[in-house]
Amino acid sequence: MAIKELRILPPLAIGRLGAAARPMDNYEALADPRRPLAPRQLRPAPTFEVDPDSGAITSYEAPPELRFTENGDVRPVAPFLEVWALTSEPGREDVLEPLTLDLLARHGLGPEDVHWTVHVGNHKIHRRTGDENDRIDAQAGPFHDHEMHPLNGTCPNFWEGRELPLGHVRYLRPTPEFPGIRLRFTPAAGRVYGSGKEEQPTPDPNVTAFLYDANRGTWLGYHDDTSSPRVTNPSQIYAGSSDQDGNWVSKGYLDDECDGLVRSELTVDGTLLSAYGRIGAGPPAYAPDSFPVRAVADELEQAMFGPTVTADEVSLAAAEEVVRRAFDTVRLMNTAVLNGNTVNGQVRGASTMVAQDTNDTGRLYEPIMAPSLVDRTALLNLHQQVLTGLRSGTAPWFADVLRDFDEVGDLSDKGRRKMPALMRGADGRSLALTRRQVDLIRKVAQRAIFTDNGPDGAATSTAAPEEQG
């Protein structure tokens, strides 16, 4: 058997920041079929337990309970990345299988022959200032031991000798019980760091430590040039305050999020094989029983499989999940404020799509929906009607109120009321589902009547074959 190629799976792993010593356990978020719009139930799932001294996995069991914090600190989500091998053998097709102690031994190799290199960065300041000296980067490796390797970010514009902790990585020690080749990425604590013109500025209660030398770089006191093509939309999304000219001026804060590449290398029979995966770290999930209506996974699915679904992919269960996630998102929103209602006598009390439409285009400031329609009970009833209609085959109207990707800039009353409402995308305009999500829901809604979801969740229609599709 020959090892032809290596893979790192998953190819993209996103961790979550947390200062607790023990990472978060695995869990499942399950929808209640009797109450499909209720918060999902969280159930513990089998989790690798890693010995902090040896770096070996000692067990794979579900914890008795879920705890998201420990001693008042958030438990980080620390993903595992596994190395898999594409193997070939005469007389059979190539097979993708885990790289294990046994597979290595068959080629006269051991776990010490696997080498890792990790490079992550936090380029948020550089993204705004354009100054190459504002790039924050951290590297570890090549290494093949089983110790913790810190990812300490350095930056030319930091004070001498200061670093930004971005977490750490560890090549787990394989054992006969857990023989797979794995690396674990543990994100940073989730703290805020500051800038100053002196090495020890006046203490700031928001800041863990001062890292950035404001005599070298411009991040402290920086403000966006709104005429520059480099500015994000919306702009000014950093901690700051207004100056006398109306500019939003940076307070010089920086965080400890990061993203980057993990590379694994192995020389087999004189040939160097390598694979890489991507890692990132974001904020903790403070609503773990809820999922966003549009996520990175939806973007990747559309990129891989295209903007439309085929007939055998039309699934009532998948369409219901989109509606459930839409309500998950709405449930976490202050819909009265985001709709532009007058709340406690205050008008324009927050950054909303209503205010943004007015600021960007001069459109008349007015609520998107009738103020009474954004009551939580009314929204719950609306989403429940959509679910009931999809299940009974009587919800074609719902497909008509979905916002298409090319309607995000429609500021008419009808355009702003399309679904999903009150939310904005990364372009600063009204949010739309992916084209693939919209196509799925429309095809489900257009079916005549559903009689059986089937064992795989695929909807079955009683319409004649010539009427389907």
C-alpha positions as CSV (number, residue, x, y, z in Angstrom):
1,M,0.0,0.0,0.0
2,A,1.4,3.4,-1.0
3,I,0.6,6.8,0.5
4,K,0.1,9.1,-2.4
5,E,-1.2,12.3,-0.8
6,L,-2.1,13.9,2.6
7,R,-5.2,15.8,3.6
8,I,-6.0,17.8,6.7
9,L,-9.6,17.4,7.8
10,P,-11.5,19.4,8.5
11,P,-9.9,21.8,5.9
12,L,-11.4,24.8,7.9
13,A,-11.7,24.8,11.7
14,I,-13.0,27.8,13.6
15,G,-12.2,28.0,17.3
16,R,-13.7,30.4,19.9
17,L,-11.9,32.6,22.4
18,G,-12.0,31.8,26.1
19,A,-9.8,32.2,29.1
20,A,-10.7,29.0,31.0
21,A,-8.0,26.3,31.4
22,R,-10.1,23.5,30.0
23,P,-11.6,23.7,26.5
24,M,-15.3,23.3,25.8
25,D,-16.8,19.9,25.6
26,N,-18.7,18.7,22.5
27,Y,-22.5,18.9,22.4
28,E,-25.4,18.6,20.0
29,A,-28.1,21.2,19.4
30,L,-31.3,19.4,18.7
31,A,-34.6,20.8,17.5
32,D,-37.8,19.6,19.2
33,P,-40.0,18.1,16.4
34,R,-43.1,19.0,18.5
35,R,-42.1,22.6,19.0
36,P,-39.9,23.3,15.9
37,L,-39.4,27.0,16.7
38,A,-38.5,26.5,20.4
39,P,-34.9,26.9,21.5
40,R,-32.8,23.9,20.6
41,Q,-32.0,21.4,23.3
42,L,-28.3,21.0,24.1
43,R,-27.1,17.5,24.8
44,P,-23.5,16.5,25.7
45,A,-21.6,14.5,23.1
46,P,-18.5,12.4,23.2
47,T,-15.4,14.5,23.7
48,F,-11.7,13.8,23.5
49,E,-10.0,14.3,27.0
50,V,-6.4,15.3,26.6
51,D,-3.8,14.8,29.3
52,P,-2.2,18.3,29.8
53,D,1.2,16.7,30.7
54,S,1.7,14.1,28.0
55,G,-0.5,15.6,25.2
56,A,-2.1,12.2,24.7
57,I,-5.9,11.5,24.4
58,T,-7.0,9.5,27.4
59,S,-10.7,9.0,26.8
60,Y,-13.6,9.7,24.5
61,E,-16.8,10.1,26.5
62,A,-19.7,12.4,26.9
63,P,-19.5,14.7,30.0
64,P,-22.4,14.3,32.5
65,E,-23.3,18.0,32.0
66,L,-22.5,21.0,29.9
67,R,-20.7,23.9,31.4
68,F,-19.7,26.8,29.1
69,T,-17.7,28.6,31.8
70,E,-15.2,27.5,34.5
71,N,-14.3,29.6,37.5
72,G,-16.0,32.6,35.8
73,D,-14.0,32.2,32.6
74,V,-15.4,31.2,29.2
75,R,-14.2,27.8,28.1
76,P,-12.6,28.1,24.6
77,V,-13.6,25.9,21.7
78,A,-10.4,24.2,20.6
79,P,-10.7,22.2,17.4
80,F,-8.8,19.2,16.3
81,L,-7.3,18.8,12.9
82,E,-6.6,15.3,11.7
83,V,-4.2,14.1,9.0
84,W,-5.6,11.7,6.4
85,A,-3.8,9.8,3.7
86,L,-4.8,8.9,0.2
87,T,-3.6,5.4,-0.3
88,S,-3.3,3.2,-3.4
89,E,-3.0,-0.5,-3.8
90,P,-3.0,-2.6,-7.0
91,G,-6.4,-3.8,-7.9
92,R,-8.5,-1.3,-6.0
93,E,-9.4,2.4,-6.2
94,D,-7.6,4.9,-4.1
95,V,-8.9,5.2,-0.5
96,L,-8.9,8.2,1.8
97,E,-8.2,6.9,5.4
98,P,-6.9,8.3,8.7
99,L,-3.1,8.5,9.0
100,T,-2.4,6.3,12.0
101,L,0.5,4.7,13.9
102,D,-0.2,1.4,12.0
103,L,-0.2,3.1,8.6
104,L,3.0,5.0,9.4
105,A,4.7,1.8,10.7
106,R,3.9,0.0,7.4
107,H,6.1,2.5,5.7
108,G,8.9,2.3,8.3
109,L,7.8,5.6,9.8
110,G,6.8,6.9,13.2
111,P,4.8,9.9,14.6
112,E,8.1,11.8,15.0
113,D,8.3,11.8,11.1
114,V,5.2,14.1,10.9
115,H,6.2,17.8,11.0
116,W,3.9,20.7,11.6
117,T,4.1,24.4,10.8
118,V,1.5,27.0,11.8
119,H,1.3,30.6,10.7
120,V,-1.5,32.9,11.9
121,G,-2.1,36.6,11.8
122,N,-4.3,39.4,13.1
123,H,-4.3,42.0,10.3
124,K,-7.2,44.1,11.4
125,I,-5.1,47.2,12.0
126,H,-3.1,46.8,8.8
127,R,-6.4,46.3,6.9
128,R,-7.3,49.9,7.9
129,T,-4.1,51.8,8.0
130,G,-2.4,50.1,5.0
131,D,0.9,50.2,7.0
132,E,2.9,47.0,6.6
133,N,4.4,47.6,10.0
134,D,0.9,47.1,11.5
135,R,0.7,43.5,10.5
136,I,0.6,41.1,13.5
137,D,1.9,37.6,12.8
138,A,2.8,34.5,14.8
139,Q,4.5,31.3,13.7
140,A,5.3,28.0,15.3
141,G,7.4,25.2,13.8
142,P,8.4,23.2,12.1
143,F,8.0,20.9,15.1
144,H,7.3,17.2,15.6
145,D,7.2,17.0,19.4
146,H,4.1,16.9,21.6
147,E,4.6,20.1,23.6
148,M,2.4,23.2,23.6
149,H,3.7,25.8,21.0
150,P,2.5,29.3,21.7
151,L,1.3,31.5,18.9
152,N,2.7,34.9,20.1
153,G,2.0,37.7,17.6
154,T,4.7,40.2,16.8
155,C,4.4,43.5,15.1
156,P,7.0,46.1,14.1
157,N,4.9,48.8,15.7
158,F,4.7,47.1,19.1
159,W,6.7,48.3,22.0
160,E,10.0,46.4,22.2
161,G,9.7,42.9,23.5
162,R,5.9,42.8,23.6
163,E,3.7,40.2,21.9
164,L,0.0,39.5,21.4
165,P,-1.0,36.0,22.6
166,L,-3.0,34.3,19.9
167,G,-3.4,30.9,21.5
168,H,-1.3,27.8,21.1
169,V,-1.1,24.6,19.1
170,R,-0.1,21.0,20.1
171,Y,0.6,17.9,18.2
172,L,-1.2,15.3,20.2
173,R,0.7,12.2,21.2
174,P,-0.8,9.2,19.4
175,T,-1.4,6.0,21.4
176,P,-2.5,2.5,20.6
177,E,-6.0,3.5,21.9
178,F,-6.1,6.7,19.9
179,P,-3.6,6.1,17.0
180,G,-4.7,9.0,14.8
181,I,-2.3,11.9,13.9
182,R,-3.9,15.1,15.2
183,L,-3.1,18.7,16.0
184,R,-5.2,20.8,18.4
185,F,-5.6,24.6,18.1
186,T,-6.5,26.4,21.3
187,P,-7.5,30.0,20.7
188,A,-6.5,33.0,22.9
189,A,-8.4,34.2,26.0
190,G,-10.5,36.9,24.4
191,R,-8.9,40.0,25.9
192,V,-8.5,43.6,24.7
193,Y,-5.0,45.3,24.3
194,G,-4.2,48.9,23.9
195,S,-2.0,51.6,22.4
196,G,0.0,54.4,24.0
197,K,2.6,57.0,23.5
198,E,4.4,55.9,26.7
199,E,5.4,52.4,27.6
200,Q,3.2,52.5,30.7
201,P,0.2,54.8,29.9
202,T,-2.6,55.7,32.3
203,P,-4.4,52.4,33.2
204,D,-7.5,51.7,31.1
205,P,-10.1,49.3,32.7
206,N,-10.8,47.8,29.2
207,V,-7.2,46.9,28.5
208,T,-5.2,43.9,29.7
209,A,-1.8,45.3,28.5
210,F,-0.5,48.0,26.2
211,L,1.3,46.6,23.2
212,Y,1.2,49.2,20.4
213,D,3.7,52.1,20.3
214,A,1.6,55.0,19.2
215,N,4.9,56.9,18.5
216,R,5.6,54.5,15.6
217,G,2.2,53.7,14.2
218,T,-1.0,55.7,13.6
219,W,-3.6,53.3,15.0
220,L,-4.2,55.4,18.1
221,G,-6.1,58.4,16.8
222,Y,-6.7,56.9,13.3
223,H,-9.9,57.6,11.5
224,D,-11.3,56.3,8.2
225,D,-10.9,58.3,5.0
226,T,-14.4,57.6,3.7
227,S,-13.3,58.5,0.2
228,S,-10.8,55.7,0.2
229,P,-11.7,52.4,-1.6
230,R,-10.0,50.5,1.3
231,V,-12.8,51.5,3.7
232,T,-15.2,48.7,4.7
233,N,-18.9,49.1,4.2
234,P,-20.1,50.1,6.8
235,S,-17.0,52.0,7.8
236,Q,-15.9,53.0,11.3
237,I,-16.5,49.6,12.8
238,Y,-13.8,49.9,15.5
239,A,-13.8,51.2,19.1
240,G,-13.5,55.0,19.0
241,S,-15.2,58.4,19.7
242,S,-16.2,61.4,17.7
243,D,-13.9,64.4,17.3
244,Q,-14.9,68.0,16.7
245,D,-14.9,67.4,12.9
246,G,-17.3,64.5,13.1
247,N,-14.6,61.8,12.5
248,W,-14.8,58.5,14.3
249,V,-11.4,58.3,16.0
250,S,-9.8,55.0,17.0
251,K,-9.0,54.4,20.7
252,G,-6.1,52.2,19.6
253,Y,-7.6,48.9,20.9
254,L,-6.7,45.5,19.4
255,D,-8.1,42.0,20.1
256,D,-6.6,38.5,20.1
257,E,-8.5,36.9,17.3
258,C,-6.6,35.4,14.4
259,D,-6.7,33.2,11.4
260,G,-4.1,31.4,9.3
261,L,-2.7,28.1,8.0
262,V,-1.7,24.8,9.4
263,R,0.7,22.7,7.4
264,S,1.6,19.0,7.9
265,E,4.6,17.3,6.1
266,L,5.7,13.7,5.8
267,T,8.4,12.2,3.7
268,V,7.4,8.8,2.3
269,D,9.9,6.7,0.2
270,G,11.9,9.8,-0.5
271,T,8.9,11.9,-1.6
272,L,7.8,14.9,0.5
273,L,4.1,15.0,1.0
274,S,2.3,18.0,2.5
275,A,-1.2,19.2,3.3
276,Y,-2.6,22.3,4.8
277,G,-5.8,23.5,6.5
278,R,-7.1,26.8,7.7
279,I,-7.9,27.8,11.3
280,G,-9.5,30.9,12.8
281,A,-10.7,32.2,16.1
282,G,-13.8,34.2,16.8
283,P,-15.8,35.3,19.9
284,P,-17.6,32.8,22.1
285,A,-21.1,31.6,21.2
286,Y,-23.3,33.3,23.8
287,A,-26.5,31.8,22.2
288,P,-25.4,28.2,21.6
289,D,-28.9,27.0,21.1
290,S,-29.4,29.3,18.1
291,F,-27.8,29.4,14.6
292,P,-27.5,32.4,12.2
293,V,-29.8,32.4,9.2
294,R,-26.8,32.8,6.9
295,A,-23.4,31.4,7.8
296,V,-20.0,30.6,6.3
297,A,-21.2,27.0,5.7
298,D,-24.0,28.3,3.4
299,E,-21.5,30.3,1.4
300,L,-19.2,27.2,1.1
301,E,-22.1,25.0,0.1
302,Q,-23.1,27.4,-2.7
303,A,-19.5,27.7,-3.9
304,M,-19.2,23.9,-4.0
305,F,-22.6,22.9,-5.4
306,G,-23.9,26.0,-7.2
307,P,-26.7,28.5,-6.7
308,T,-29.6,26.0,-7.4
309,V,-30.6,22.7,-5.9
310,T,-31.4,19.6,-8.0
311,A,-34.7,17.7,-7.8
312,D,-33.3,15.1,-5.4
313,E,-31.9,17.8,-3.1
314,V,-35.3,19.4,-2.6
315,S,-35.9,18.7,1.1
316,L,-38.6,19.9,3.4
317,A,-36.4,19.3,6.3
318,A,-33.7,21.5,4.9
319,A,-36.2,24.3,4.1
320,E,-37.6,24.1,7.6
321,E,-34.1,24.5,9.0
322,V,-33.7,27.7,7.1
323,V,-37.0,29.0,8.6
324,R,-35.9,27.8,12.0
325,R,-32.6,29.6,11.8
326,A,-34.4,32.8,10.6
327,F,-36.5,32.7,13.8
328,D,-33.4,31.9,15.8
329,T,-31.8,35.1,14.5
330,V,-34.9,37.3,15.1
331,R,-35.4,35.9,18.6
332,L,-32.0,37.4,19.6
333,M,-32.8,40.8,18.1
334,N,-34.5,43.8,19.7
335,T,-36.9,44.0,16.8
336,A,-38.6,47.2,18.0
337,V,-35.4,49.1,17.9
338,L,-34.1,47.6,14.7
339,N,-37.4,48.3,13.0
340,G,-37.0,52.0,13.7
341,N,-39.9,52.2,16.2
342,T,-40.0,55.0,18.8
343,V,-38.8,53.2,22.0
344,N,-39.0,55.0,25.4
345,G,-39.5,58.2,23.6
346,Q,-36.2,57.8,21.7
347,V,-35.9,57.9,17.9
348,R,-32.8,56.7,16.0
349,G,-31.4,55.4,19.3
350,A,-29.1,52.7,17.6
351,S,-27.3,51.8,14.4
352,T,-30.1,50.2,12.3
353,M,-30.8,49.6,8.7
354,V,-33.4,52.4,8.9
355,A,-30.7,54.9,10.1
356,Q,-28.2,53.5,7.6
357,D,-30.6,53.9,4.7
358,T,-31.2,57.5,5.7
359,N,-27.5,58.3,6.3
360,D,-26.3,56.6,3.0
361,T,-29.0,57.7,0.6
362,G,-31.1,60.4,2.3
363,R,-34.1,58.2,2.3
364,L,-37.0,59.3,4.5
365,Y,-36.4,57.9,8.1
366,E,-39.4,55.7,8.9
367,P,-39.9,52.2,10.3
368,I,-39.5,49.3,7.9
369,M,-42.6,47.4,9.0
370,A,-45.7,48.6,10.8
371,P,-44.5,49.0,14.4
372,S,-47.1,46.5,15.7
373,L,-45.9,43.7,13.4
374,V,-42.5,43.4,15.0
375,D,-43.8,42.3,18.3
376,R,-42.1,39.0,19.4
377,T,-45.4,37.2,19.5
378,A,-46.4,38.4,16.1
379,L,-43.1,37.3,14.6
380,L,-43.3,33.9,16.2
381,N,-46.8,33.5,14.7
382,L,-45.5,34.5,11.3
383,H,-42.7,32.0,11.3
384,Q,-45.1,29.3,12.6
385,Q,-47.4,30.0,9.7
386,V,-44.6,29.7,7.3
387,L,-43.6,26.3,8.7
388,T,-47.2,25.1,8.7
389,G,-47.6,26.3,5.2
390,L,-44.5,24.5,3.9
391,R,-45.5,21.3,5.6
392,S,-49.0,21.4,4.0
393,G,-47.9,22.7,0.6
394,T,-49.8,25.9,1.0
395,A,-47.0,28.4,1.4
396,P,-46.1,29.7,-2.2
397,W,-46.7,33.2,-0.9
398,F,-43.7,32.9,1.4
399,A,-41.4,32.3,-1.6
400,D,-42.6,35.7,-3.1
401,V,-41.5,37.7,-0.1
402,L,-37.9,36.4,0.0
403,R,-35.3,38.9,-1.0
404,D,-33.2,38.0,-4.0
405,F,-29.5,38.7,-4.1
406,D,-30.0,41.6,-6.6
407,E,-32.6,43.3,-4.4
408,V,-30.4,44.2,-1.4
409,G,-30.4,47.8,-2.5
410,D,-34.1,48.1,-3.1
411,L,-35.2,50.9,-0.7
412,S,-38.8,50.9,-1.7
413,D,-41.3,50.1,1.1
414,K,-41.9,46.6,-0.5
415,G,-38.2,46.0,-1.0
416,R,-37.3,46.8,2.6
417,R,-40.0,44.5,3.9
418,K,-38.8,41.4,2.2
419,M,-37.3,38.6,4.2
420,P,-35.0,38.4,6.0
421,A,-35.9,41.8,7.3
422,L,-34.2,44.3,9.7
423,M,-30.7,42.7,9.0
424,R,-27.8,43.8,6.9
425,G,-25.1,41.9,5.1
426,A,-21.3,42.6,4.9
427,D,-22.0,45.1,2.1
428,G,-24.0,47.3,4.5
429,R,-27.3,46.7,2.7
430,S,-30.3,44.6,3.5
431,L,-29.4,40.9,4.0
432,A,-30.4,38.3,1.5
433,L,-30.2,34.5,1.8
434,T,-27.8,32.8,-0.5
435,R,-29.2,32.0,-3.9
436,R,-29.0,28.3,-3.1
437,Q,-31.1,28.8,0.1
438,V,-33.7,30.9,-1.8
439,D,-33.9,28.3,-4.6
440,L,-34.4,25.5,-2.1
441,I,-37.3,27.3,-0.3
442,R,-39.0,28.3,-3.5
443,K,-38.9,24.8,-4.9
444,V,-40.3,23.3,-1.6
445,A,-43.0,26.0,-1.5
446,Q,-44.0,25.3,-5.1
447,R,-44.8,21.7,-4.5
448,A,-48.4,20.8,-4.5
449,I,-48.9,19.0,-1.2
450,F,-46.5,17.0,1.1
451,T,-47.6,13.6,2.4
452,D,-44.4,12.0,3.6
453,N,-41.0,13.4,4.6
454,G,-39.4,10.0,4.1
455,P,-36.5,8.6,6.2
456,D,-34.0,11.0,4.9
457,G,-36.1,14.1,5.3
458,A,-36.7,14.4,1.5
459,A,-40.2,15.8,0.8
460,T,-42.5,13.6,-1.4
461,S,-45.2,15.2,-3.6
462,T,-48.5,13.6,-4.6
463,A,-48.6,15.7,-7.7
464,A,-48.4,13.9,-11.0
465,P,-44.9,13.5,-12.5
466,E,-45.5,16.0,-15.2
467,E,-46.6,18.6,-12.6
468,Q,-43.4,18.2,-10.5
469,G,-40.1,20.0,-10.9
